[in-house]
Amino acid sequence: MNISIRQSIKENFKDSSEDDIKEAIESSKSDQEELTLPGLGVFFEILWNNSSLDEQRKIVDTIKKNI
């Protein structure tokens, strides 16, 4: 069986409100369990792929400054 984690996460959140998505992100952060990392990775991938080059530079800069 071939299960796409990306597709599964997108499917699970496709009808979610902005508040639901924000709550999932906040919950993932506070849980500090590695199980939630793939979901955050998919959210980040969506953000990255839909950001301009300038926005991507700002994202990288923010990450770099906070590592």
Z-matrix of the N, CA and C atoms (Angstrom, degrees):
N
C 1 1.440
C 2 1.530 1 108.73
N 3 1.313 2 116.87 1 133.03
C 4 1.456 3 122.44 2 -179.49
C 5 1.526 4 109.29 3 -109.31
N 6 1.335 5 116.16 4 107.32
C 7 1.455 6 121.12 5 -178.51
C 8 1.527 7 108.97 6 -108.02
N 9 1.309 8 116.24 7 125.37
C 10 1.460 9 121.18 8 177.26
C 11 1.523 10 108.51 9 -91.41
N 12 1.336 11 115.69 10 113.47
C 13 1.463 12 119.88 11 178.55
C 14 1.523 13 109.63 12 -60.88
N 15 1.339 14 116.42 13 -43.80
C 16 1.469 15 120.07 14 179.49
C 17 1.523 16 111.21 15 -56.02
N 18 1.323 17 115.08 16 -50.43
C 19 1.461 18 119.64 17 -176.72
C 20 1.521 19 110.88 18 -65.33
N 21 1.313 20 117.05 19 -38.83
C 22 1.462 21 121.32 20 179.49
C 23 1.527 22 111.04 21 -62.96
N 24 1.314 23 117.06 22 -44.99
C 25 1.465 24 120.63 23 179.91
C 26 1.522 25 110.39 24 -65.63
N 27 1.327 26 117.29 25 -44.42
C 28 1.461 27 120.29 26 178.37
C 29 1.527 28 110.49 27 -60.26
N 30 1.312 29 116.18 28 -42.27
C 31 1.460 30 121.26 29 179.94
C 32 1.536 31 110.78 30 -63.76
N 33 1.330 32 116.75 31 -41.28
C 34 1.466 33 120.77 32 -179.58
C 35 1.524 34 112.90 33 -64.89
N 36 1.325 35 117.44 34 -27.49
C 37 1.459 36 120.83 35 -176.06
C 38 1.521 37 113.87 36 -107.71
N 39 1.325 38 118.96 37 1.62
C 40 1.466 39 120.30 38 -172.39
C 41 1.524 40 114.05 39 -61.41
N 42 1.316 41 118.52 40 -29.24
C 43 1.465 42 120.83 41 179.89
C 44 1.527 43 112.37 42 -105.27
N 45 1.320 44 117.02 43 12.20
C 46 1.459 45 121.74 44 -178.04
C 47 1.525 46 110.98 45 -79.05
N 48 1.317 47 114.42 46 150.48
C 49 1.462 48 119.79 47 175.37
C 50 1.526 49 109.01 48 -80.81
N 51 1.325 50 115.99 49 169.09
C 52 1.460 51 120.37 50 175.74
C 53 1.521 52 110.28 51 -60.08
N 54 1.337 53 116.79 52 -38.91
C 55 1.464 54 120.52 53 178.28
C 56 1.523 55 111.55 54 -63.77
N 57 1.340 56 117.07 55 -38.88
C 58 1.467 57 120.80 56 177.78
C 59 1.521 58 110.83 57 -62.11
N 60 1.330 59 115.93 58 -43.22
C 61 1.466 60 120.42 59 -179.35
C 62 1.523 61 110.20 60 -66.48
N 63 1.334 62 116.46 61 -43.73
C 64 1.460 63 120.03 62 178.05
C 65 1.523 64 110.54 63 -60.71
N 66 1.316 65 117.06 64 -43.41
C 67 1.469 66 121.48 65 179.02
C 68 1.529 67 110.95 66 -61.77
N 69 1.322 68 117.07 67 -40.23
C 70 1.465 69 120.71 68 178.51
C 71 1.526 70 110.63 69 -63.64
N 72 1.332 71 117.35 70 -40.40
C 73 1.465 72 121.48 71 178.63
C 74 1.525 73 109.68 72 -65.86
N 75 1.322 74 116.87 73 -48.91
C 76 1.465 75 120.94 74 -179.98
C 77 1.523 76 111.24 75 -61.35
N 78 1.311 77 116.47 76 -41.75
C 79 1.460 78 120.83 77 179.37
C 80 1.526 79 110.94 78 -64.59
N 81 1.318 80 116.70 79 -41.06
C 82 1.464 81 121.23 80 178.57
C 83 1.517 82 111.15 81 -62.44
N 84 1.327 83 115.95 82 -40.63
C 85 1.463 84 120.88 83 178.52
C 86 1.517 85 111.38 84 -64.45
N 87 1.313 86 117.24 85 -45.02
C 88 1.461 87 120.55 86 -174.97
C 89 1.527 88 112.37 87 -76.41
N 90 1.322 89 117.85 88 -27.90
C 91 1.468 90 121.06 89 179.17
C 92 1.516 91 111.19 90 -67.57
N 93 1.320 92 116.03 91 -33.63
C 94 1.459 93 122.82 92 -178.17
C 95 1.530 94 112.61 93 53.37
N 96 1.329 95 115.74 94 33.95
C 97 1.450 96 120.61 95 175.92
C 98 1.522 97 108.84 96 -104.50
N 99 1.306 98 116.01 97 137.65
C 100 1.458 99 120.33 98 -177.74
C 101 1.523 100 112.79 99 -66.71
N 102 1.305 101 117.10 100 -15.95
C 103 1.457 102 121.37 101 178.95
C 104 1.525 103 111.51 102 -61.13
N 105 1.329 104 117.22 103 -29.49
C 106 1.465 105 120.67 104 -177.36
C 107 1.525 106 113.01 105 -85.82
N 108 1.327 107 118.22 106 -10.45
C 109 1.463 108 120.98 107 -177.13
C 110 1.528 109 114.15 108 -59.13
N 111 1.329 110 120.00 109 -40.30
C 112 1.475 111 117.71 110 178.69
C 113 1.528 112 112.96 111 -60.23
N 114 1.325 113 117.57 112 -37.41
C 115 1.463 114 120.47 113 178.44
C 116 1.513 115 111.52 114 -64.88
N 117 1.324 116 116.20 115 -43.44
C 118 1.463 117 119.48 116 177.48
C 119 1.520 118 110.54 117 -65.29
N 120 1.320 119 116.68 118 -35.19
C 121 1.466 120 120.59 119 177.40
C 122 1.520 121 111.76 120 -63.69
N 123 1.325 122 116.65 121 -40.02
C 124 1.465 123 120.40 122 177.81
C 125 1.521 124 109.78 123 -66.53
N 126 1.330 125 117.14 124 -42.87
C 127 1.466 126 119.88 125 177.15
C 128 1.528 127 110.26 126 -60.44
N 129 1.329 128 116.43 127 -42.82
C 130 1.465 129 119.93 128 179.51
C 131 1.525 130 110.66 129 -63.98
N 132 1.318 131 116.82 130 -41.96
C 133 1.465 132 120.65 131 178.80
C 134 1.531 133 110.92 132 -59.48
N 135 1.327 134 116.97 133 -42.20
C 136 1.461 135 121.23 134 177.91
C 137 1.531 136 109.63 135 -62.93
N 138 1.331 137 116.66 136 -45.77
C 139 1.462 138 121.23 137 177.99
C 140 1.518 139 111.11 138 -58.75
N 141 1.320 140 116.49 139 -49.62
C 142 1.466 141 122.37 140 -177.47
C 143 1.524 142 111.17 141 -61.03
N 144 1.323 143 116.24 142 -47.66
C 145 1.467 144 120.86 143 -176.73
C 146 1.527 145 112.99 144 -67.14
N 147 1.315 146 116.85 145 -19.07
C 148 1.462 147 120.56 146 -178.12
C 149 1.521 148 112.24 147 -111.53
N 150 1.330 149 116.34 148 18.44
C 151 1.463 150 122.12 149 178.43
C 152 1.525 151 109.96 150 -106.75
N 153 1.315 152 114.77 151 147.95
C 154 1.462 153 119.80 152 174.76
C 155 1.527 154 109.04 153 -71.27
N 156 1.323 155 116.74 154 168.95
C 157 1.466 156 120.17 155 177.32
C 158 1.527 157 111.28 156 -59.85
N 159 1.317 158 116.88 157 -38.87
C 160 1.465 159 120.50 158 178.07
C 161 1.535 160 110.71 159 -64.22
N 162 1.309 161 116.67 160 -43.75
C 163 1.472 162 120.28 161 178.00
C 164 1.524 163 110.94 162 -64.01
N 165 1.339 164 116.93 163 -39.59
C 166 1.463 165 120.14 164 177.49
C 167 1.525 166 110.96 165 -62.37
N 168 1.320 167 116.95 166 -40.83
C 169 1.472 168 120.35 167 177.10
C 170 1.522 169 110.86 168 -61.10
N 171 1.329 170 117.03 169 -41.29
C 172 1.462 171 121.36 170 178.65
C 173 1.531 172 111.07 171 -65.17
N 174 1.317 173 116.59 172 -39.67
C 175 1.469 174 120.69 173 177.48
C 176 1.521 175 109.97 174 -61.52
N 177 1.321 176 116.39 175 -48.27
C 178 1.466 177 121.26 176 179.91
C 179 1.522 178 110.07 177 -62.07
N 180 1.326 179 117.00 178 -42.79
C 181 1.458 180 121.28 179 179.67
C 182 1.538 181 110.28 180 -61.35
N 183 1.328 182 117.13 181 -44.48
C 184 1.462 183 121.19 182 178.96
C 185 1.523 184 110.98 183 -62.23
N 186 1.321 185 116.40 184 -43.81
C 187 1.471 186 120.00 185 178.63
C 188 1.521 187 109.96 186 -62.48
N 189 1.321 188 116.28 187 -49.11
C 190 1.464 189 121.15 188 -177.93
C 191 1.522 190 111.26 189 -58.05
N 192 1.320 191 116.89 190 -44.35
C 193 1.466 192 120.64 191 -178.31
C 194 1.520 193 112.63 192 -67.38
N 195 1.317 194 117.15 193 -21.14
C 196 1.469 195 119.81 194 -174.19
C 197 1.520 196 114.24 195 -110.20
N 198 1.316 197 116.72 196 8.12
C 199 1.471 198 119.86 197 176.49
C 200 1.512 199 108.52 198 -87.41
